[in-house]
Amino acid sequence: MDQQPPELQNKVIIMNGFSNDEIARIMAAVKPLFENPRDLIFAKTTKHSVEMKLKDLIVDISQDHEYLKKNPPTKEQREAQAQRRSQADDSEDAE
């Protein structure tokens, strides 16, 4: 019998085609609906992730989420990541 990875029990919301502003609004609207919003996993698709099997993507996202819960980024790292996301969005818009 095929054993399912435990990560498939996680609550994962995968968003495609939304701007960063729209994603922030969706997250702000959804989080208050849950008792433990930190357990929700939000993800935006990438060129790579849309090619993955859904099962593999959920496992990958879940593992990243667990790592970040145990190793939260510093304020400087979060700001640098936001800057990189903004630049990536700008370059995707130009394509």
Backbone as CSV, one residue per row, in Angstrom:
resi,resn,N_x,N_y,N_z,CA_x,CA_y,CA_z,C_x,C_y,C_z
1,MET,0.834,-1.186,0.000,0.000,0.000,0.000,0.881,1.253,0.000
2,ASP,0.507,2.236,-0.795,1.270,3.472,-0.940,1.049,4.378,0.269
3,GLN,2.116,4.663,1.012,2.041,5.558,2.166,2.076,7.011,1.690
4,GLN,1.149,7.808,2.203,1.116,9.229,1.867,2.047,9.992,2.812
5,PRO,2.801,10.961,2.295,3.651,11.759,3.169,2.793,12.549,4.168
6,PRO,3.266,12.711,5.397,2.480,13.446,6.395,2.225,14.901,5.996
7,GLU,3.081,15.451,5.153,2.917,16.839,4.708,1.590,17.060,3.973
8,LEU,1.014,15.982,3.446,-0.241,16.125,2.707,-1.421,16.415,3.626
9,GLN,-1.203,16.372,4.933,-2.244,16.721,5.898,-2.304,18.237,6.145
10,ASN,-1.297,18.966,5.674,-1.245,20.411,5.895,-2.310,21.145,5.089
11,LYS,-2.698,22.303,5.620,-3.630,23.190,4.917,-2.794,24.117,4.034
12,VAL,-2.882,23.917,2.724,-2.057,24.646,1.767,-2.960,25.386,0.789
13,ILE,-2.673,26.667,0.611,-3.405,27.494,-0.348,-2.399,27.930,-1.410
14,ILE,-2.592,27.438,-2.624,-1.690,27.759,-3.722,-2.400,28.764,-4.624
15,MET,-1.731,29.892,-4.847,-2.338,30.973,-5.631,-1.585,31.163,-6.939
16,ASN,-2.334,31.355,-7.986,-1.752,31.545,-9.304,-2.392,32.751,-9.980
17,GLY,-1.566,33.613,-10.540,-2.068,34.735,-11.316,-2.405,35.980,-10.515
18,PHE,-2.149,35.967,-9.218,-2.453,37.126,-8.372,-1.224,38.014,-8.216
19,SER,-1.451,39.302,-8.073,-0.348,40.224,-7.765,0.014,40.053,-6.289
20,ASN,1.163,40.571,-5.901,1.570,40.492,-4.494,0.567,41.217,-3.605
21,ASP,0.029,42.331,-4.076,-0.971,43.069,-3.309,-2.232,42.230,-3.125
22,GLU,-2.676,41.577,-4.186,-3.853,40.721,-4.084,-3.606,39.549,-3.133
23,ILE,-2.425,38.975,-3.193,-2.082,37.867,-2.299,-2.110,38.332,-0.848
24,ALA,-1.559,39.500,-0.583,-1.580,40.033,0.786,-3.009,40.219,1.277
25,ARG,-3.893,40.692,0.409,-5.301,40.884,0.793,-6.003,39.549,1.019
26,ILE,-5.714,38.572,0.179,-6.298,37.238,0.358,-5.848,36.640,1.685
27,MET,-4.562,36.735,1.965,-4.036,36.188,3.216,-4.661,36.884,4.424
28,ALA,-4.791,38.198,4.349,-5.386,38.956,5.451,-6.850,38.575,5.660
29,ALA,-7.549,38.252,4.585,-8.959,37.875,4.693,-9.138,36.444,5.202
30,VAL,-8.225,35.548,4.846,-8.371,34.134,5.184,-7.879,33.819,6.594
31,LYS,-6.767,34.385,6.998,-6.163,34.036,8.290,-7.121,34.155,9.478
32,PRO,-7.937,35.208,9.575,-8.835,35.318,10.738,-9.896,34.211,10.821
33,LEU,-10.076,33.459,9.760,-11.087,32.406,9.734,-10.618,31.119,10.422
34,PHE,-9.342,31.064,10.809,-8.766,29.843,11.358,-8.206,30.075,12.752
35,GLU,-8.331,29.038,13.587,-7.855,29.106,14.961,-6.337,29.256,15.024
36,ASN,-5.624,28.555,14.155,-4.158,28.600,14.133,-3.671,29.053,12.754
37,PRO,-3.777,30.336,12.466,-3.413,30.795,11.117,-1.949,30.567,10.759
38,ARG,-1.083,30.428,11.763,0.332,30.161,11.459,0.529,28.774,10.846
39,ASP,-0.485,27.917,11.004,-0.390,26.587,10.416,-0.820,26.566,8.951
40,LEU,-1.460,27.634,8.493,-1.825,27.731,7.075,-0.566,27.962,6.256
41,ILE,-0.535,27.377,5.089,0.604,27.564,4.199,0.089,28.218,2.918
42,PHE,0.601,29.412,2.630,0.248,30.137,1.413,1.431,30.066,0.456
43,ALA,1.145,29.854,-0.806,2.209,29.811,-1.802,1.726,30.420,-3.105
44,LYS,2.644,31.091,-3.763,2.395,31.650,-5.088,3.131,30.768,-6.091
45,THR,2.482,30.436,-7.182,3.129,29.588,-8.170,4.330,30.300,-8.798
46,THR,5.245,29.475,-9.273,6.413,29.954,-10.008,6.459,29.186,-11.331
47,LYS,7.356,29.585,-12.201,7.512,28.854,-13.463,7.848,27.390,-13.188
48,HIS,8.632,27.152,-12.160,9.018,25.780,-11.800,7.855,25.023,-11.159
49,SER,7.174,25.652,-10.207,6.146,24.936,-9.442,4.950,24.512,-10.286
50,VAL,4.621,25.262,-11.321,3.465,24.873,-12.146,3.744,23.615,-12.963
51,GLU,4.995,23.211,-13.053,5.362,21.997,-13.779,5.414,20.780,-12.857
52,MET,5.321,21.001,-11.537,5.447,19.903,-10.574,4.116,19.169,-10.402
53,LYS,4.207,17.912,-9.960,3.014,17.186,-9.533,2.513,17.864,-8.269
54,LEU,1.202,17.952,-8.129,0.624,18.635,-6.966,1.120,18.028,-5.659
55,LYS,1.150,16.719,-5.576,1.626,16.031,-4.367,3.044,16.479,-4.021
56,ASP,3.930,16.492,-5.001,5.319,16.891,-4.771,5.411,18.355,-4.366
57,LEU,4.582,19.182,-4.972,4.582,20.609,-4.656,4.146,20.842,-3.201
58,ILE,3.087,20.162,-2.777,2.607,20.329,-1.401,3.666,19.875,-0.406
59,VAL,4.318,18.772,-0.687,5.384,18.284,0.200,6.515,19.311,0.259
60,ASP,6.926,19.817,-0.893,8.013,20.798,-0.957,7.664,22.072,-0.195
61,ILE,6.474,22.590,-0.433,6.015,23.803,0.245,5.940,23.571,1.755
62,SER,5.430,22.414,2.149,5.291,22.084,3.566,6.644,22.003,4.259
63,GLN,7.616,21.414,3.593,8.955,21.324,4.167,9.580,22.712,4.323
64,ASP,9.393,23.570,3.333,9.882,24.944,3.435,9.211,25.665,4.605
65,HIS,7.907,25.463,4.754,7.146,26.102,5.834,7.679,25.677,7.200
66,GLU,7.903,24.388,7.379,8.427,23.880,8.657,9.803,24.453,8.952
67,TYR,10.649,24.515,7.926,11.983,25.076,8.110,11.896,26.537,8.566
68,LEU,11.029,27.307,7.902,10.912,28.728,8.248,10.294,28.939,9.625
69,LYS,9.410,28.040,10.068,8.863,28.146,11.419,9.962,27.956,12.458
70,LYS,10.896,27.053,12.161,11.994,26.774,13.090,13.145,27.766,12.944
71,ASN,13.237,28.403,11.794,14.339,29.325,11.481,13.781,30.595,10.856
72,PRO,13.038,31.389,11.637,12.421,32.583,11.029,13.483,33.555,10.516
73,PRO,13.201,34.160,9.365,14.156,35.129,8.817,14.203,36.395,9.668
74,THR,15.347,37.066,9.622,15.494,38.337,10.324,14.729,39.414,9.556
75,LYS,14.566,40.556,10.177,13.887,41.677,9.523,14.606,42.046,8.223
76,GLU,15.936,42.062,8.264,16.718,42.419,7.078,16.515,41.393,5.965
77,GLN,16.456,40.112,6.320,16.236,39.071,5.325,14.847,39.187,4.713
78,ARG,13.838,39.497,5.537,12.469,39.658,5.019,12.402,40.844,4.060
79,GLU,13.074,41.943,4.404,13.068,43.118,3.528,13.779,42.830,2.211
80,ALA,14.898,42.111,2.267,15.629,41.765,1.049,14.794,40.837,0.169
81,GLN,14.085,39.889,0.798,13.225,38.977,0.048,12.078,39.733,-0.619
82,ALA,11.493,40.682,0.097,10.408,41.489,-0.478,10.919,42.281,-1.680
83,GLN,12.124,42.797,-1.571,12.722,43.548,-2.682,12.940,42.639,-3.889
84,ARG,13.451,41.427,-3.654,13.672,40.483,-4.759,12.343,40.104,-5.411
85,ARG,11.303,39.894,-4.597,9.980,39.555,-5.148,9.470,40.681,-6.028
86,SER,9.630,41.897,-5.562,9.155,43.052,-6.319,9.890,43.147,-7.664
87,GLN,11.193,42.936,-7.639,11.973,42.982,-8.873,11.580,41.851,-9.810
88,ALA,11.335,40.663,-9.259,10.922,39.517,-10.080,9.568,39.785,-10.723
89,ASP,8.653,40.361,-9.947,7.327,40.692,-10.492,7.448,41.713,-11.607
90,ASP,8.317,42.703,-11.423,8.529,43.713,-12.449,9.067,43.083,-13.725
91,SER,10.012,42.137,-13.605,10.591,41.524,-14.798,9.575,40.598,-15.467
92,GLU,8.709,39.909,-14.687,7.672,39.070,-15.288,6.652,39.921,-16.019
93,ASP,6.314,41.092,-15.463,5.375,41.990,-16.125,5.914,42.492,-17.451
94,ALA,7.246,42.632,-17.539,7.867,43.138,-18.754,7.877,42.095,-19.869
95,GLU,7.743,40.805,-19.488,7.800,39.736,-20.493,6.548,39.654,-21.327
